[in-house]
Amino acid sequence: MSKPQQSRYSAAGVDIDKGNAFVDEIKDLVNSTQQRGVLGEIGGFSSHTVIDTNKYETPVIVNSTDGVGTKLAVAHLCNKHDTIGIDLVAMCVNDLVVGGATPLTFLDYLAVGKLDLKRAKDIIKGIAEGCIQASCSLVGGETAEMPGLYQNNDYDLAGFVTGIVDRNAIIDGSDISAGDKIIGLSSSGLHSNGYSLVRKICFTDHNLTVDQFIEELGCTLGEELLRPTKIYVQSVLNVLKNYPLNGMIHNTGGGFIDNIPRILPKGCKAVIDSKAWSPHPIFPFLEKMGEIPHEEMYRTFNMGIGLLVITDEDKADDISHHFEAVGEKAFTIGEIVSLAEGETNMVEITSDRRKV
């Protein structure tokens, strides 16, 4: 019996049968994330989700998209791909929840040079775990095999989340005023920002390796750099059931300096007390190794604070305690003040020793 001929498409580098096998491989992972309201299973041309309109007076659909950036390169160096999907979900859902929205569904886009079933399943495993943490449903995605555009082992990720919020419950910063307190929620580490600089410092400038144990960090460099981004969705939604919040900031690329002004009303600035918390060891480690100016640290990294919450002064202590009760480390790290005449700097970071 003659050997079946390889298809011309497969010979060109795209294996349709392997793609179909991949969908079958991940069905259980996808189904493990399903929340109430999802119709059908993975494999259709689109997904369908029922919205409980009884819960919303004026429902508003909210969308967010993001990627993981060059943290993917660290996953390659460590040959560990089962947590990078958590980062992908986190970067999307954290952006969504700071506006007061509840995540509903998540879609992923995975582009590869050549589909490796085990690695791709590991990636989806992380995405499914992130969706479970955020209580949203992974309802589909796209896996694109693109030889020639990506090398065989290369891949890139993008995520897309859809959520919902009542129109009168949208948090956009318009209620922020002078005298409000700023609560910072601890990050798990670097999260998913600044990795181009991190990789240059660690791997190019100092020739470190991912399996190298770093005393200051208490773990290998790879373990620290691959630590997943924290997902704040359930903690924030829990607090919102009990307290009004005037504004929230997901502290990602641009750090304190560029993210806080995105929600501040005119005439206000944020004063951050850098003594109010102790950054994770990775931040002083990078600052020293990379000889990074202190002000640049606060513009590049989260410095140990992944989410900022702005609230009325008289509610700040109770809200902090509530965050602590649901497992977050919360610190009162600053306040909102009025801009002085002619002042344009909307973020001021102070300490006993320096002002950024």
C-alpha positions, -999 to 999 in steps of 0.1 A, spaced: 0 0 0 15 34 -10 23 60 17 -2 88 18 11 119 1 18 150 22 -5 178 13 10 208 -4 -2 231 24 15 209 50 47 208 29 46 246 30 46 245 68 9 246 78 -6 214 93 -44 216 93 -48 182 109 -25 192 137 -45 223 142 -77 203 145 -60 179 169 -50 209 190 -87 220 193 -96 186 206 -67 186 230 -78 218 247 -116 213 249 -114 201 286 -93 231 295 -117 255 278 -148 238 294 -132 242 328 -136 280 326 -172 281 315 -194 304 335 -232 306 335 -246 320 303 -221 306 278 -239 288 249 -223 260 229 -187 247 229 -154 256 214 -151 250 177 -177 273 162 -171 304 141 -180 326 170 -192 324 206 -225 333 222 -231 344 258 -265 352 274 -265 385 295 -287 386 325 -304 419 318 -323 417 352 -290 425 369 -284 458 349 -305 488 345 -285 501 316 -259 475 307 -227 487 290 -204 463 272 -167 469 279 -138 455 258 -101 454 264 -71 438 246 -35 433 255 -5 411 251 24 398 272 54 415 255 89 402 257 82 383 288 76 356 262 114 355 256 119 346 292 94 317 289 115 305 260 148 307 280 132 288 308 114 264 285 83 269 306 51 280 290 23 270 314 21 304 332 25 329 305 -12 326 297 -20 339 332 -1 370 324 -22 374 292 -55 372 310 -43 394 338 -32 422 315 -66 423 299 -90 417 329 -71 441 352 -76 469 326 -113 460 325 -120 458 362 -105 493 370 -135 507 352 -159 488 375 -167 461 349 -171 424 354 -153 402 329 -176 378 310 -157 362 282 -121 359 269 -106 351 235 -70 344 227 -49 347 196 -18 324 194 5 329 164 33 303 159 59 294 134 52 257 138 25 243 160 40 223 189 10 205 205 25 202 240 38 238 242 5 252 228 -15 231 253 7 245 281 0 280 269 -38 274 269 -35 258 303 -22 291 317 -49 310 299 -76 287 314 -61 292 349 -62 330 344 -98 328 333 -107 307 364 -90 333 386 -109 361 370 -142 341 368 -146 347 331 -152 321 303 -126 312 277 -150 310 248 -126 306 218 -96 319 200 -74 316 170 -43 296 165 -23 307 134 6 287 120 27 312 100 60 297 88 83 323 74 69 351 95 78 333 128 107 309 133 97 274 143 98 279 181 86 315 181 51 325 191 31 356 201 0 360 222 -28 385 223 -59 385 244 -94 400 242 -118 403 271 -154 414 271 -171 426 302 -202 444 314 -210 472 338 -241 492 346 -238 527 331 -243 544 364 -216 522 380 -188 531 355 -157 542 374 -139 568 353 -122 591 378 -148 619 376 -156 615 413 -120 621 423 -113 652 444 -86 668 466 -84 650 499 -91 615 485 -67 588 497 -48 564 474 -46 527 483 -20 505 467 -25 468 462 7 448 462 19 433 430 34 398 426 66 412 411 74 427 377 41 415 362 44 419 324 61 453 319 97 465 313 110 431 301 130 446 272 150 465 298 151 436 323 165 412 296 191 437 286 203 442 322 203 405 331 212 387 300 231 411 279 249 434 303 256 409 331 254 375 313 231 360 340 212 328 333 176 319 341 187 290 363 211 311 383 201 314 420 201 351 431 206 356 468 187 389 469 157 373 453 157 340 472 151 320 440 164 315 405 163 345 381 139 325 358 115 318 387 114 355 396 110 368 360 83 343 351 62 350 383 27 355 369 9 388 369 -16 391 398 -53 392 389 -72 416 410 -107 410 396 -124 391 424 -109 413 452 -120 445 435 -155 432 427 -159 420 463 -150 455 476 -173 472 451 -202 453 466 -197 472 498 -179 505 490 -179 531 463 -145 537 447 -137 570 430 -110 558 407 -87 528 400 -55 525 380 -39 493 366 -2 501 372 14 488 340 37 502 313 44 538 321 42 530 359 30 557 383 41 586 362 20 579 331 -9 558 344 -22 579 372 -29 610 351 -51 590 328 -80 592 353 -73 624 373 -97 653 368 -84 687 359 -68 706 388 -58 675 407 -25 657 412 -14 626 431 12 627 458 27 592 464 47 584 495 73 558 485 80 551 522 45 536 526 55 502 513 86 481 506 91 471 469 98 435 461 136 427 460 135 425 422 131 463 419 162 474 439 181 445 423 174 459 388 179 495 399 214 486 411 224 462 384 211 485 356 222 518 372 186 530 365 178 565 376 152 564 405 127 584 386 129 560 356 121 531 379 88 547 387 80 552 351 90 518 339 80 494 366 51 489 391 76 491 420 55 466 440 21 482 435 0 466 408 -33 484 413 -41 518 428 -75 526 443 -87 562 450 -114 567 476 -129 591 501 -106 598 530 -132 586 556 -136 552 538 -99 545 531 -92 525 563 -123 503 560 -116 496 523 -80 487 530 -91 463 557 -116 448 533 -89 442 507 -68 426 534 -97 403 544 -100 390 508 -62 383 506 -46 414 492 -18 434 508 -31 470 509 -12 502 518 -23 538 520 3 552 497 -8 588 490 -34 613 485 -50 636 459 -42 673 462 -50 704 442 -26 716 416 -9 749 425 -13 777 400 10 771 370 18 736 382 16 709 355 32 678 372 2 655 379 22 629 399 47 636 427 66 608 443 82 617 476 104 601 503 126 613 531 156 613 508 143 624 474 115 637 453 109 622 418 
